[in-house]
Amino acid sequence: MFDSIFNMFYSTADMIFLPLINSLHPAIAIFIMAFIVSFIINLATKLLVNQDRMAEIKKEIQEFQVKARQSQNDPKAMEEMAKEQQKIMAVQMEMMKMSFKPMIYTWVPIIIIFAYLRHVYDYNGIWHLANPNWNGVVVYLPEILSKILFVGQFHWLGGMFYHGGFGIVGDNALGWLGWYILCSMATSMVLRKVMGLK
């Protein structure tokens, strides 16, 4: 049953997206998908989270942290901070609930887009079947950037869980997943500033 649902979804998505995917380099197509996902998440956050209240909460938490550091050597001040800590914990819980609200609406589209990217760019996916000599690398990062981003360490970590399919080509090579994560982090940061998210 689930196979038929997935096949129907993939065939429908292929009709919509494959002309675009086939006309673009994987790096550009994945960047566009990452941008779309980041936009959906940030738009949901903008519409569903009270930005002024979120800014107030963050300010309260920062002020508490500064006071806590300053009162470390003062037992009396530490007692007062312990009382205030309960209030801060309640505020942190409020912030967590506010942050969780957009996730309720965005996790389904994110999973759908993510599943489709895997369908297209994973081993024996659409792109690989169309280009059998493709080694799974979407981009090669400059050496210095790959070291800053610990790409080699992530390859090692990923190798512990993922077996089969494309092999690791080099410490500066990113497949579809690594490139997607990098693009979504970058686009999310830019969109947060543009949309004025706290």
N, C-alpha and C positions, 0 to 999 in steps of 0.2 A: 504493500500500500504506500509506504513512505517513498519507495523507489519511483513509483509512478508520479507521485506529487513532485518530487525533485526533478524528474525528467521533464515534466510539464513546465515547471518553473524555468529550468535551464533552456529548454527549446524556445520559450517565450522571450526570455532575456537575450538569447542569441539573436533572435530576429531584430530586437531593438538595438543591441549594443555591438554585435559582431561587425557590421560595416565600419563603425568608428574604430573598433579595436584593430581590425585588419589594416586600417589606413594609418595607424599611429605606431610609433615605437613603443614597446611595453613600458618604458620609463615614463613617457608622457601620458599614456592611457591610465596607468596606475596613479600618477600624480593627480589627474583629473578626478578619479574615483575618490582618492583621499581627500581632495578639496571638497567634494560633494558631501562626504560623510562628516567632515569637520564643520561644514556650513550647517548641516542638519542639527548637529549636536549643539553648536553655539547659538543657533537661532532658537532652539528649544530652551536653552538656558536663559537667553534674553527674555523670552516670552513667559517662562514659568517661574523664574527666580526673581525675588525682589532685590534688585541690585543695591539699593540704598541700605537695606537691612543687612545684606551680605557684607557691605563695606564696614558698617558699624560693628558687626560681629568680629571681623578680622582685626579691626582697630582695638577692640576690647581684649582680644586674645594676645595681641602684640604687647599692649600695655601691661597685662598681667605677667607675661614672660619677662619683661624688663624689670618689673617690681620684684618678681621671684628671684632673679639673678642678684639684684641689689640687696635683698634681705637675707641672703644665704648665711651671713655671719651674725645675724641678729635674731636671737631666739623669740623675742616678743613679736617682732615683725613676721617671723615664720608662722607663729600661731594665727595671726591675722590673715596671712596668705592661705593657710589651711582652710579657714572659714570661707574665704573668697573663691577657693578652688572649686567648691561645690557649684557655685553660681556659674563659673567658667565652664564646668563640665556640662551643665544644662545648656549653655550657649553653644558649646561645641556640638551637642546633640542636635540642636536646632539647625546649625549650619550643615550637618550631615544630612538631615532630612531634606533641606532645601536643595542640596547638591544631588540627592538621590532622585528627586522628582523628574528632572529631564530624562534620566536613564530609563524610566518606565516607558517613555514614549519613543526613545531612540534605539533601544537595544535590538528591536526586531529589524528595522531597516539596516542597521550596522551588520547584523549577522547575515542578512540576505546578500548585501554587497560583498562582504567578506567571503561567503560561500561561492559567490559567482567568480570572484577573482581567483580563487583556488581552482575552480572548474576550468578557467581559461589558462592560467599560467603555471599550474603545478605540473609535476612529472606526468606525462601522458595526457596532459590537458590539451585544449584546442590549439593553443599556440605551438606546443611541442609537437603535436601530431602533424601540424602544417609545416613545421620547420624541424625535421628530425635531428639535424645536427646542432640544434640550439642546446647549450649546456646549462640553461636555467639562470644565467647571469643577466640581470636587468641593467645594472650599472656597475662600473668600476670606480670606486672612490679614490681621490688622491691619497697617497700613503699617509700623510700627516693627519688627514681627516679620519681615516679608518682607525688610526691609533687613538685619537681623541675620543672617538665614539666606541672604542673597545670592540670593534667588529670581530676580531679574532677570538676574543673571549666568548662572544655571543654565538659564534660558529661552534665553538667547543661545547658550550652549554646545549645548544640546539641538537648537536650530534648525539647527546646522551638520550634524547627523547625521539629523534627522528631517524629512522633507518630505511635505506632504500631510496630509489629515485635519483635525483641529481646529487652528485658528489660535490664537496666543497672545492671550489676552483682556486681560491686564494683568500688571504685575510682582508683584501680590499674589495672583494666581490660581494655584491648584494643580490639576492634573489628577490622574487616578488614580495615576500613577506617583510624582509628587512627594509626594502625600499618603501613599501607602504607605510610602515611604522615611522620611518624618518620623515616622509612627506606629511603624514597626518600630524606629527608633532610640530613641524614647521608651519603648516597652514593653520593649525589650531591656534598657535601663539599669535600669528599675524591677525587672524579673524577676531580673536579676543580683544586685541587692541583696537581694531577698526570698529567693532561693535560696542566698545565701551563696557566690556564685562569686568566685574570686580574680581 
